[in-house]
Amino acid sequence: MKLLFSTTTIFLSVIVLTLSSAVWANDVVNIDSRRELFVDAMLIGKLDGVDRKLHHPVPRETAIIHDAPWEGAGSGYHTVIRDGDLYRMYYRGSALGVKNDRLVVGKQVFCYAESKDGIKFHKPNLGLFEYNSSKENNIVWDGVGVHNFAPFLDTNPDCAPNARFKALAGTAKEGGLFAFKSADGIHWSLMQKEPVVTEGAFDSQNLAFWDPTAKIYRAYFRTFTKGTTTGKVWKPAGYRAVRTATSKDFLSWGNEADLIYEDSPAEHIYTNQVAPYFRAPHILIGLPTRYVERGWSPSMRDLPQLQHREMRSKAHLRYGTSLTEALVMASRDGVHFERWNEAFIRPGIQRPETWQYGQNYVAWHVVETESSLPGAANELSFYASEGGWTGDSNALRRYTLRLDGFVSIHGKWKGGTMTTKPIRFGGDKLRLNFATSAVGSIRVGIQTADGKSIDGFGLDDCSEEFGDSVERTVVWGDNTDLSSLSGKPVRLIFEVIDGDLYSYQFVHSDAAR
């Protein structure tokens, strides 16, 4: 574990370590009826013949092309929000390229698009801001913070109607992060003239949201591990990193702490994309961008569009030889994250506009969309940047993953088991999200907190579950009723043979139907 010497960070580290020690001491974790995933190891007690497997989203169609005159190859820092039946997209529009061995960046504006299905987005003509003497465009902001405007839908139950949407945005040169509000997600205004967060680098997509579990606002923003990054002195050093802060009112921020990663190397982390996972909001999941400068090599020269790569490098080596990809990480406390070091979304099969700096910046928020397979369960949609540097446009490609499908407990054909730490649940049914082969299976046993099988609910009592379902109720013999065990300390033991277990949830009968 990397030590970061700030009073707040050390204090939070002590809390995390104390909680971890308590769990290992067999303290019971109350999960009530929350859905539990395996993207972190919080509730895993023992793995025997199975392992945790990271799964990767599948590339689909292009969701939007940024080819309007006010958009261009520098379009980025996307946010996607599901607002009822409407999917809202926000992104920065600007030109980007290299000309005469110099970097060229166009005027920056922030734009809006929307979709009814989350698959194809269109750009409404909003008529709000002028660009090249015309207001016929989809621009929603053109002022302070336009570089990295990042809206969110405020789920705070005490949120005022005129601030249903909020955002943080700004750079060190502008003085820091400013707070914005909107009633409709289209018409925006500053909440106050002064910035609300002033210490940081902020040269990335900086985020904030309401955490329904902790009942506070959280912010995540760019810092560097060394150097000086102020409006007057810009000398960053060390690694690009992420810092967090909290607030009760969105205007007064404190409790700043640098993120702590478990068993991860020091790497450049560009965007962070942290948010409560909407199906299990007590788990914060981030989709950060990993940035690496690889320099020239035979492999670099074998990547797509060598001539243009060489041209970009004349402005700066990293423009031509840096690479970016998406990771996944998870936290329960907002500070201590388990970051998977294996890439979540790789640059992919070589083709034009790939394997370059700026690819696979994932849009903030994962959303639920319909499957392209008739009758299949809904799935998760991610949106990642593609293209840039060349020409007058870039694009956002949609990727899909099964619901809760980040990480599974994976069993090979010989099978194995995973046993949880002691838990206390609420509800009377157990649902699984799983997939097996035709010969595979999953069974569940329930034990006392000290590991003794409970009569009638042992592994041998459990009917084999096979198939591919996002919500299957577990059966022991002909019994699904767990009300006699609700509220008591227990352990679960999952047997997985040639299959994957993605999540589990105890529910009440009314919810299980």
C-alpha positions as CSV (number, residue, x, y, z in Angstrom):
1,M,0.0,0.0,0.0
2,K,1.4,3.4,-0.9
3,L,1.7,5.9,2.0
4,L,0.5,9.4,1.3
5,F,1.6,11.8,4.1
6,S,-1.3,14.1,4.8
7,T,-3.1,14.2,8.1
8,T,-6.5,13.5,6.6
9,T,-5.3,10.6,4.4
10,I,-3.4,8.9,7.3
11,F,-6.5,9.3,9.5
12,L,-8.7,7.7,6.9
13,S,-6.2,5.0,6.2
14,V,-6.3,4.1,9.9
15,I,-10.0,3.9,9.8
16,V,-9.9,1.6,6.7
17,L,-7.3,-0.7,8.2
18,T,-9.2,-0.9,11.5
19,L,-12.4,-1.8,9.6
20,S,-10.5,-4.4,7.6
21,S,-9.1,-5.9,10.8
22,A,-12.5,-6.0,12.3
23,V,-13.9,-8.0,9.4
24,W,-11.0,-10.5,9.5
25,A,-11.8,-10.9,13.2
26,N,-15.2,-12.3,12.1
27,D,-17.3,-9.3,12.8
28,V,-20.6,-9.6,11.0
29,V,-21.3,-7.3,8.0
30,N,-24.9,-6.3,7.7
31,I,-25.8,-6.4,4.0
32,D,-29.6,-6.2,4.6
33,S,-31.1,-6.5,1.1
34,R,-28.3,-4.8,-0.8
35,R,-27.1,-6.3,-4.1
36,E,-23.4,-7.4,-3.7
37,L,-20.9,-7.6,-6.5
38,F,-17.4,-9.0,-6.7
39,V,-15.7,-5.9,-8.2
40,D,-14.1,-5.6,-4.7
41,A,-13.2,-8.3,-2.2
42,M,-15.0,-6.8,0.8
43,L,-17.2,-9.8,1.6
44,I,-15.0,-12.6,0.3
45,G,-13.7,-14.9,3.0
46,K,-12.1,-17.8,1.1
47,L,-11.6,-18.9,-2.5
48,D,-11.0,-22.6,-3.1
49,G,-10.6,-23.7,-6.7
50,V,-12.3,-20.6,-8.1
51,D,-11.0,-17.1,-8.8
52,R,-12.2,-13.5,-9.4
53,K,-12.3,-12.8,-13.1
54,L,-12.4,-9.4,-14.7
55,H,-14.8,-9.2,-17.7
56,H,-14.4,-6.8,-20.6
57,P,-17.2,-4.7,-22.4
58,V,-17.9,-5.6,-26.0
59,P,-17.5,-2.9,-28.6
60,R,-20.8,-2.0,-30.4
61,E,-21.8,0.8,-32.8
62,T,-20.8,4.4,-32.9
63,A,-23.1,6.4,-30.6
64,I,-22.3,9.8,-31.9
65,I,-19.9,11.6,-34.2
66,H,-18.6,15.0,-33.3
67,D,-18.4,16.6,-36.7
68,A,-20.2,20.0,-36.3
69,P,-18.1,23.1,-36.9
70,W,-18.1,23.9,-33.1
71,E,-17.1,20.3,-32.3
72,G,-14.1,18.5,-33.9
73,A,-11.2,16.2,-33.1
74,G,-10.8,17.6,-29.6
75,S,-14.3,16.8,-28.4
76,G,-14.2,14.9,-25.1
77,Y,-14.9,14.7,-21.4
78,H,-18.3,13.1,-21.9
79,T,-21.0,12.6,-19.4
80,V,-24.1,10.4,-19.9
81,I,-27.1,10.6,-17.6
82,R,-30.2,8.5,-17.7
83,D,-33.1,10.8,-16.7
84,G,-36.2,8.7,-16.8
85,D,-36.8,7.6,-20.4
86,L,-34.2,10.1,-21.7
87,Y,-30.5,9.6,-22.0
88,R,-28.6,12.9,-21.8
89,M,-25.1,13.4,-23.1
90,Y,-22.7,16.3,-22.4
91,Y,-19.3,16.9,-23.9
92,R,-16.7,19.5,-24.8
93,G,-16.5,20.5,-28.4
94,S,-13.2,21.8,-29.9
95,A,-10.8,21.3,-32.8
96,L,-7.5,19.5,-32.1
97,G,-4.5,18.8,-34.2
98,V,-0.9,19.5,-35.1
99,K,0.1,22.1,-37.7
100,N,3.6,23.2,-38.6
101,D,4.9,21.1,-35.7
102,R,2.7,22.9,-33.2
103,L,-0.3,21.8,-31.2
104,V,-3.5,23.5,-32.4
105,V,-6.6,23.7,-30.1
106,G,-9.8,25.4,-31.2
107,K,-12.3,27.4,-29.3
108,Q,-13.9,25.2,-26.6
109,V,-17.7,25.0,-26.0
110,F,-19.8,22.5,-24.1
111,C,-22.5,20.6,-26.0
112,Y,-25.6,18.5,-25.4
113,A,-27.1,15.5,-27.2
114,E,-29.9,13.1,-26.2
115,S,-31.3,9.7,-27.0
116,K,-34.4,7.7,-26.4
117,D,-32.6,4.3,-26.3
118,G,-29.0,5.1,-25.2
119,I,-27.8,3.7,-28.5
120,K,-28.0,6.5,-31.0
121,F,-27.7,10.1,-29.9
122,H,-28.9,13.2,-31.8
123,K,-28.0,16.9,-31.3
124,P,-31.0,19.2,-30.7
125,N,-30.9,22.8,-32.0
126,L,-31.0,24.7,-28.7
127,G,-30.4,28.3,-29.8
128,L,-28.7,29.3,-26.6
129,F,-25.1,30.4,-27.5
130,E,-23.7,32.0,-30.6
131,Y,-21.0,30.3,-32.6
132,N,-19.7,32.0,-35.8
133,S,-22.6,34.4,-35.7
134,S,-25.3,31.7,-35.4
135,K,-27.2,30.2,-32.5
136,E,-28.3,27.2,-34.4
137,N,-26.3,24.6,-32.4
138,N,-26.4,22.3,-29.4
139,I,-24.1,24.4,-27.1
140,V,-25.2,24.5,-23.5
141,W,-22.3,26.4,-21.9
142,D,-19.7,28.9,-23.1
143,G,-18.1,30.4,-20.0
144,V,-15.9,29.7,-17.0
145,G,-15.4,25.9,-16.7
146,V,-16.1,25.2,-20.3
147,H,-12.9,23.0,-20.6
148,N,-14.3,20.3,-18.3
149,F,-18.0,20.9,-17.4
150,A,-19.3,17.7,-15.8
151,P,-23.1,17.7,-15.0
152,F,-24.9,15.2,-12.8
153,L,-28.5,14.6,-11.7
154,D,-28.7,15.4,-8.0
155,T,-30.5,12.6,-6.2
156,N,-30.3,14.4,-2.8
157,P,-33.9,14.2,-1.5
158,D,-33.5,17.8,-0.2
159,C,-32.4,19.1,-3.6
160,A,-34.1,22.3,-4.7
161,P,-36.1,22.0,-7.9
162,N,-34.1,24.8,-9.6
163,A,-30.9,22.8,-8.9
164,R,-32.0,19.4,-10.0
165,F,-28.9,19.2,-12.1
166,K,-25.5,20.4,-10.8
167,A,-21.9,20.5,-12.0
168,L,-18.4,21.3,-11.0
169,A,-16.0,22.8,-13.6
170,G,-12.9,24.9,-13.9
171,T,-9.2,25.0,-14.2
172,A,-6.3,26.2,-12.0
173,K,-5.9,29.2,-14.3
174,E,-9.5,30.1,-13.7
175,G,-9.1,29.8,-9.9
176,G,-10.4,26.3,-9.3
177,L,-13.7,24.5,-9.5
178,F,-16.9,26.4,-9.8
179,A,-20.4,25.2,-8.8
180,F,-23.2,25.2,-11.3
181,K,-26.9,24.5,-11.2
182,S,-29.8,23.9,-13.6
183,A,-33.5,23.0,-13.3
184,D,-33.7,21.2,-16.7
185,G,-30.1,20.2,-17.6
186,I,-30.1,22.7,-20.5
187,H,-30.0,26.2,-18.9
188,W,-27.1,26.6,-16.5
189,S,-26.0,29.3,-14.1
190,L,-23.2,29.7,-11.4
191,M,-24.3,29.0,-7.9
192,Q,-21.8,31.7,-6.7
193,K,-19.1,33.8,-8.3
194,E,-16.2,32.3,-6.4
195,P,-14.7,28.8,-6.9
196,V,-15.7,26.2,-4.3
197,V,-12.5,24.1,-4.6
198,T,-9.3,26.0,-5.1
199,E,-6.4,23.6,-4.4
200,G,-5.6,21.1,-7.2
201,A,-4.5,20.9,-10.8
202,F,-8.0,20.4,-12.3
203,D,-6.7,19.8,-15.8
204,S,-9.0,16.8,-16.4
205,Q,-12.7,15.9,-16.0
206,N,-13.5,16.7,-12.4
207,L,-16.6,15.2,-10.9
208,A,-19.1,15.5,-8.1
209,F,-22.2,13.7,-7.0
210,W,-24.6,12.9,-4.2
211,D,-23.6,9.7,-2.3
212,P,-26.9,8.3,-1.0
213,T,-25.2,5.9,1.4
214,A,-23.0,8.4,3.2
215,K,-25.6,11.2,2.6
216,I,-22.9,13.7,1.4
217,Y,-21.7,15.2,-1.8
218,R,-18.4,13.8,-3.0
219,A,-16.0,15.4,-5.5
220,Y,-13.1,13.8,-7.4
221,F,-10.5,15.9,-9.1
222,R,-7.1,16.0,-10.7
223,T,-3.9,16.5,-8.8
224,F,-0.2,15.7,-9.3
225,T,1.8,13.8,-6.7
226,K,4.6,16.4,-6.9
227,G,5.3,19.8,-8.2
228,T,3.2,23.0,-8.2
229,T,0.0,23.5,-10.0
230,T,-1.6,27.0,-9.5
231,G,-3.0,29.6,-11.7
232,K,0.3,31.5,-11.5
233,V,2.8,28.6,-11.4
234,W,2.3,25.5,-13.5
235,K,5.1,23.0,-12.8
236,P,3.5,19.6,-12.3
237,A,5.7,16.7,-11.4
238,G,5.3,13.1,-10.4
239,Y,2.2,11.2,-11.4
240,R,-1.3,12.4,-12.5
241,A,-3.5,11.5,-9.5
242,V,-7.0,11.9,-8.0
243,R,-8.0,13.7,-4.9
244,T,-11.5,13.6,-3.2
245,A,-13.4,16.0,-1.0
246,T,-16.8,16.0,0.6
247,S,-19.6,18.6,1.2
248,K,-23.0,18.8,2.9
249,D,-24.2,21.7,0.7
250,F,-22.2,21.5,-2.5
251,L,-20.6,24.9,-1.8
252,S,-18.3,24.3,1.3
253,W,-15.9,21.4,0.6
254,G,-13.5,19.7,3.1
255,N,-12.1,16.4,4.2
256,E,-9.7,16.3,1.2
257,A,-7.8,13.1,0.8
258,D,-5.7,11.5,-1.9
259,L,-7.0,8.2,-3.2
260,I,-5.4,5.1,-1.8
261,Y,-5.1,2.0,-4.0
262,E,-4.7,-1.6,-2.8
263,D,-1.8,-3.5,-4.5
264,S,-1.6,-1.2,-7.5
265,P,1.6,0.3,-9.1
266,A,2.2,4.1,-9.4
267,E,0.6,5.0,-12.7
268,H,-0.8,8.1,-14.4
269,I,-4.5,8.3,-13.8
270,Y,-6.2,10.8,-16.1
271,T,-10.0,10.9,-15.8
272,N,-11.5,9.0,-12.8
273,Q,-15.3,8.5,-13.6
274,V,-16.2,7.6,-10.0
275,A,-20.0,7.2,-9.2
276,P,-22.3,5.1,-7.1
277,Y,-23.2,2.0,-9.2
278,F,-26.9,2.4,-9.8
279,R,-27.8,-1.2,-9.0
280,A,-25.7,-1.2,-5.8
281,P,-25.2,2.4,-4.8
282,H,-23.3,1.6,-1.7
283,I,-20.4,0.6,-4.0
284,L,-18.5,3.4,-5.7
285,I,-17.2,2.3,-9.1
286,G,-14.7,4.3,-11.1
287,L,-13.6,3.8,-14.7
288,P,-10.3,5.8,-14.8
289,T,-8.2,6.4,-17.8
290,R,-4.7,4.9,-17.6
291,Y,-2.1,7.0,-19.5
292,V,1.3,5.7,-20.5
293,E,4.1,7.2,-22.5
294,R,5.8,4.3,-24.4
295,G,8.1,6.1,-26.7
296,W,9.4,4.9,-30.1
297,S,9.9,1.2,-30.7
298,P,9.4,-1.3,-33.5
299,S,5.9,-2.1,-32.0
300,M,5.0,1.6,-31.8
301,R,5.8,1.9,-35.5
302,D,3.6,-1.0,-36.3
303,L,0.6,0.7,-34.8
304,P,-2.0,2.4,-37.0
305,Q,-1.4,5.6,-39.0
306,L,2.4,5.8,-38.5
307,Q,2.8,8.9,-40.7
308,H,0.4,10.9,-38.7
309,R,1.8,9.5,-35.5
310,E,5.3,10.8,-36.5
311,M,3.8,14.2,-37.5
312,R,2.1,14.5,-34.0
313,S,5.4,13.6,-32.3
314,K,7.1,16.7,-33.8
315,A,4.9,18.9,-31.6
316,H,5.6,16.7,-28.6
317,L,6.8,13.1,-28.3
318,R,3.8,12.1,-26.1
319,Y,1.3,13.3,-28.7
320,G,2.4,10.5,-31.0
321,T,3.6,7.8,-28.6
322,S,1.4,7.9,-25.6
323,L,-1.5,5.4,-25.2
324,T,-4.6,5.4,-23.1
325,E,-7.1,2.8,-22.0
326,A,-9.8,2.3,-19.3
327,L,-9.5,0.6,-15.9
328,V,-12.1,-0.3,-13.3
329,M,-11.9,0.3,-9.5
330,A,-14.2,0.1,-6.6
331,S,-14.6,1.6,-3.1
332,R,-16.9,1.4,-0.1
333,D,-15.6,4.5,1.7
334,G,-14.7,6.8,-1.2
335,V,-11.0,7.0,-0.5
336,H,-9.6,3.4,-0.4
337,F,-10.1,1.8,-3.9
338,E,-9.3,-1.7,-5.2
339,R,-8.1,-0.8,-8.7
340,W,-7.8,-3.7,-11.2
341,N,-4.4,-3.4,-12.8
342,E,-5.6,-5.4,-15.9
343,A,-7.2,-3.1,-18.5
344,F,-11.0,-3.0,-18.5
345,I,-11.3,-1.7,-22.0
346,R,-8.1,-2.2,-24.1
347,P,-7.3,-0.2,-27.3
348,G,-8.6,-3.2,-29.2
349,I,-8.0,-4.6,-32.6
350,Q,-5.8,-2.3,-34.7
351,R,-7.7,-0.1,-37.1
352,P,-7.6,3.6,-38.0
353,E,-8.1,6.1,-35.1
354,T,-7.1,3.6,-32.4
355,W,-4.0,2.9,-30.3
356,Q,-3.5,6.6,-29.6
357,Y,-3.5,9.2,-26.9
358,G,-7.1,10.1,-26.2
359,Q,-8.7,6.8,-27.0
360,N,-11.0,5.0,-24.5
361,Y,-11.7,7.9,-22.2
362,V,-14.9,6.4,-20.9
363,A,-17.9,8.7,-20.4
364,W,-18.9,9.4,-16.8
365,H,-21.7,7.0,-15.8
366,V,-22.7,3.6,-16.9
367,V,-26.3,3.3,-17.9
368,E,-28.8,0.5,-18.5
369,T,-30.0,-0.1,-22.0
370,E,-32.0,-2.8,-23.9
371,S,-30.2,-5.8,-25.3
372,S,-29.9,-6.1,-29.1
373,L,-31.0,-9.8,-28.6
374,P,-34.8,-10.1,-28.6
375,G,-36.0,-11.3,-25.2
376,A,-32.7,-11.0,-23.5
377,A,-32.2,-9.1,-20.2
378,N,-31.1,-5.5,-20.3
379,E,-27.4,-4.7,-20.2
380,L,-24.9,-2.0,-19.2
381,S,-23.8,0.5,-21.8
382,F,-20.4,2.3,-21.6
383,Y,-19.3,5.0,-24.1
384,A,-15.6,5.5,-24.9
385,S,-13.8,8.0,-27.1
386,E,-12.4,7.0,-30.4
387,G,-10.4,9.0,-33.0
388,G,-9.1,12.5,-32.7
389,W,-6.0,14.3,-33.8
390,T,-6.8,13.6,-37.5
391,G,-9.3,15.4,-39.5
392,D,-12.2,17.5,-38.2
393,S,-14.1,15.0,-36.0
394,N,-14.0,12.2,-33.5
395,A,-16.5,9.8,-32.1
396,L,-17.9,8.0,-29.1
397,R,-18.3,4.2,-29.4
398,R,-20.8,2.3,-27.2
399,Y,-19.7,-0.8,-25.4
400,T,-21.9,-3.3,-23.5
401,L,-21.6,-5.7,-20.6
402,R,-24.1,-7.8,-18.7
403,L,-25.8,-6.2,-15.7
404,D,-23.3,-6.4,-12.7
405,G,-20.8,-8.0,-15.0
406,F,-17.6,-6.3,-14.0
407,V,-16.1,-9.2,-12.1
408,S,-17.3,-12.7,-11.4
409,I,-16.5,-15.6,-9.2
410,H,-15.3,-17.9,-12.0
411,G,-15.2,-21.7,-11.7
412,K,-13.5,-24.0,-14.3
413,W,-14.9,-27.3,-15.2
414,K,-13.5,-29.0,-12.1
415,G,-15.3,-26.5,-10.0
416,G,-14.6,-24.9,-6.7
417,T,-16.1,-22.8,-3.9
418,M,-16.2,-19.2,-2.5
419,T,-17.1,-18.7,1.1
420,T,-18.2,-15.2,2.3
421,K,-17.2,-13.5,5.5
422,P,-20.0,-13.5,8.2
423,I,-23.0,-11.5,7.0
424,R,-26.4,-10.6,8.3
425,F,-29.1,-10.3,5.6
426,G,-32.7,-9.0,5.4
427,G,-35.3,-10.8,3.2
428,D,-36.6,-14.3,2.5
429,K,-35.3,-15.1,-0.9
430,L,-31.8,-15.3,-2.5
431,R,-31.4,-14.1,-6.1
432,L,-28.3,-14.8,-8.3
433,N,-26.9,-13.2,-11.4
434,F,-25.0,-16.0,-13.1
435,A,-24.1,-17.9,-16.2
436,T,-23.0,-21.5,-16.7
437,S,-22.2,-23.8,-19.6
438,A,-24.6,-26.6,-20.5
439,V,-22.8,-28.9,-18.1
440,G,-22.0,-26.3,-15.5
441,S,-23.8,-25.4,-12.3
442,I,-24.0,-23.2,-9.3
443,R,-25.1,-24.3,-5.8
444,V,-25.4,-22.3,-2.6
445,G,-25.0,-23.4,1.0
446,I,-25.8,-21.4,4.1
447,Q,-23.6,-21.9,7.2
448,T,-23.5,-20.5,10.7
449,A,-21.0,-17.7,11.3
450,D,-18.4,-20.3,12.5
451,G,-18.8,-22.3,9.3
452,K,-21.2,-25.2,10.2
453,S,-23.8,-26.1,7.6
454,I,-27.4,-25.3,8.5
455,D,-29.8,-28.2,8.2
456,G,-31.9,-27.9,5.1
457,F,-29.7,-25.2,3.5
458,G,-26.5,-27.0,2.9
459,L,-24.8,-27.4,-0.5
460,D,-26.2,-30.9,-0.9
461,D,-29.7,-29.6,-0.2
462,C,-29.4,-26.9,-2.9
463,S,-30.8,-27.7,-6.4
464,E,-28.3,-27.2,-9.2
465,E,-28.8,-23.8,-10.9
466,F,-27.7,-23.8,-14.5
467,G,-28.4,-21.3,-17.4
468,D,-27.7,-17.6,-17.9
469,S,-29.9,-15.3,-15.9
470,V,-29.6,-11.9,-14.2
471,E,-32.1,-12.9,-11.5
472,R,-32.6,-16.5,-10.5
473,T,-34.1,-17.5,-7.1
474,V,-32.1,-20.2,-5.3
475,V,-34.0,-23.4,-4.3
476,W,-33.1,-25.9,-1.5
477,G,-35.1,-29.0,-2.3
478,D,-38.5,-27.3,-3.0
479,N,-37.9,-24.5,-0.5
480,T,-36.9,-20.9,-1.2
481,D,-38.0,-19.4,2.1
482,L,-35.1,-18.0,4.1
483,S,-37.2,-16.0,6.6
484,S,-36.0,-18.2,9.5
485,L,-32.4,-17.1,8.9
486,S,-33.1,-13.4,8.2
487,G,-31.2,-11.1,10.6
488,K,-28.9,-14.0,11.9
489,P,-25.2,-14.1,11.3
490,V,-24.4,-16.6,8.5
491,R,-21.9,-17.4,5.8
492,L,-22.7,-18.3,2.3
493,I,-20.7,-20.9,0.3
494,F,-21.1,-20.8,-3.5
495,E,-20.0,-23.8,-5.5
496,V,-19.3,-22.8,-9.1
497,I,-18.7,-25.4,-11.9
498,D,-17.9,-24.1,-15.4
499,G,-19.6,-20.9,-14.7
500,D,-19.6,-17.3,-13.4
501,L,-21.4,-15.8,-10.5
502,Y,-21.7,-12.0,-10.9
503,S,-23.8,-10.8,-8.0
504,Y,-26.2,-12.0,-5.3
505,Q,-29.0,-10.3,-3.4
506,F,-31.4,-11.2,-0.6
507,V,-34.9,-9.9,-1.4
508,H,-38.3,-9.9,0.2
509,S,-41.0,-12.0,-1.4
510,D,-42.9,-9.1,-2.9
511,A,-39.6,-8.0,-4.7
512,A,-38.8,-11.6,-5.8
513,R,-41.9,-12.1,-7.9
